[in-house]
Amino acid sequence: MALINYITQIQFDFGAVRLVKSECERIGINRPLIVTDRGIQAAGIVDTVLSALSADHEVPVYDGTPPNPNEAAVREAVDVFVAERCDGIIAVGGGSSIDLAKGVAVCATHDGPLQSFAVIEGGATRITSATAPVIAIPTTAGTGSEVGRGAILILDDGRKVGVISPFVVPKSAICDPELTLKLPATMTAATGMDAIAHCIETFMAPAFNPAADGIALDGLWRAWRHIERATTHPDDRIARMNMMSASMQGALAFQKGLGCVHSLSHSLGGMNPRLHHGTLNAIFLPAVIAFNQESRSVHEEGKLPRLAQAMGLENPANVGTSIREMTNRLGLPTTLSGVGVTRDMFPDIVKGALKDHSHKTNPRDASASDYHAMLEASF
């Protein structure tokens, strides 16, 4: 049976951040905790949110979100949430801040460590409606976490895991492209490739969900046409709007599941949190697409030709090559060796990929040797 469910309220427009106060009132958040990072704080975006809130009391801010959110940061933010008697969270930032906020929303309202809520530990059933409500305000166009039902977090033991539940979906997503206008070129490119990876990989996932497929293809169409412009002309409002839409669409669609791209990038990202998730996805995409083209569902449903059409390519065989060329034009690394990965790391990467939740939703079963071959092709 197919589950097709779109439940998040999304406010999308330039200047939409001004709606944060009314969204708090609609949801019933009276004492929010703002979860963000120091870069967003320094850029003045948190001040913009606080001004729009116009609260009659001091709003606590946790700005310790690391580039790859982890269990230690979740505990720190939970302590603030509890001490300040908060009843909801406003996440301001990229996917890291939004995912951290989701982890806090769960751990502040449930007993047990973060590990107990990881999907690979059977944690999905432990997450209940007691989860604190989250309003997500993205400042990048990549993860789409503002509309996603999961959070990717690094446990104390180094594993990068998914905390996934319908109760983790933010109650409101405020997508304001204006907040991305000052995003640096490298971050625009890396997060944009993350959005492209989401649209492609969820489209290739085998679950039956035509609505998600349509959303993913349209998101890819938008991202592929605007990512270079957004990277090289950061003040282009049309490009920024389309990239934020593509990011949101990729995450709306990946309720279908993802696949080997993400199982590999989650595994490697857990081993080295300094590596950017979107960059890793871009590196792995060509090899995984080549592996998946032998899948029955990919072949029978003509998925490669449909991807090629969305990307404006005449030959479906050029999808993987075109992604690598785009990654290079954007100034991002195109190989694992280019980001410091060595072959002696392969066994641990494969071990983690096989245990990752995204491994199970790839259109073609991948063995340890298959993963090793994908790593070699990406090296």
Stockholm file with secondary structure:
# STOCKHOLM 1.0

chainA/1-379         MALINYITQIQFDFGAVRLVKSECERIGINRPLIVTDRGIQAAGIVDTVLSALSADHEVPVYDGTPPNPNEAAVREAVDVFVAERCDGIIAVGGGSSIDLAKGVAVCATHDGPLQSFAVIEGGATRITSATAPVIAIPTTAGTGSEVGRGAILILDDGRKVGVISPFVVPKSAICDPELTLKLPATMTAATGMDAIAHCIETFMAPAFNPAADGIALDGLWRAWRHIERATTHPDDRIARMNMMSASMQGALAFQKGLGCVHSLSHSLGGMNPRLHHGTLNAIFLPAVIAFNQESRSVHEEGKLPRLAQAMGLENPANVGTSIREMTNRLGLPTTLSGVGVTRDMFPDIVKGALKDHSHKTNPRDASASDYHAMLEASF
#=GR chainA/1-379 SS CCCCCCCCEEEESTTGGGGHHHHHHHHTCSSEEEECBHHHHHTTHHHHHHHHHCCSSCCCEECBCCSSCBHHHHHHHHHHHHHTTCCEEEEEESHHHHHHHHHHHHHTTSSSCGGGGCGGGTGGGGCCTTSCCEEEEESSSSCCGGGCSEEEEECTTSCEEEEECGGGSCSEEEECGGGGTTCCHHHHHHHHHHHHHHHHHHHHSCSCCHHHHHHHHHHHHHHHHHHHHHHHCTTCHHHHHHHHHHHHHHHHHGGGCCCHHHHHHHHHHHHCTTSCHHHHHHHHHHHHHHHHTTCHHHHHTTHHHHHHHHTTCSCGGGHHHHHHHHHHHTTCCCSSGGGTCCGGGHHHHHHHHHHSGGGGGSSSCCCHHHHHHHHHHHC
#=GC SS_cons         CCCCCCCCEEEESTTGGGGHHHHHHHHTCSSEEEECBHHHHHTTHHHHHHHHHCCSSCCCEECBCCSSCBHHHHHHHHHHHHHTTCCEEEEEESHHHHHHHHHHHHHTTSSSCGGGGCGGGTGGGGCCTTSCCEEEEESSSSCCGGGCSEEEEECTTSCEEEEECGGGSCSEEEECGGGGTTCCHHHHHHHHHHHHHHHHHHHHSCSCCHHHHHHHHHHHHHHHHHHHHHHHCTTCHHHHHHHHHHHHHHHHHGGGCCCHHHHHHHHHHHHCTTSCHHHHHHHHHHHHHHHHTTCHHHHHTTHHHHHHHHTTCSCGGGHHHHHHHHHHHTTCCCSSGGGTCCGGGHHHHHHHHHHSGGGGGSSSCCCHHHHHHHHHHHC
//
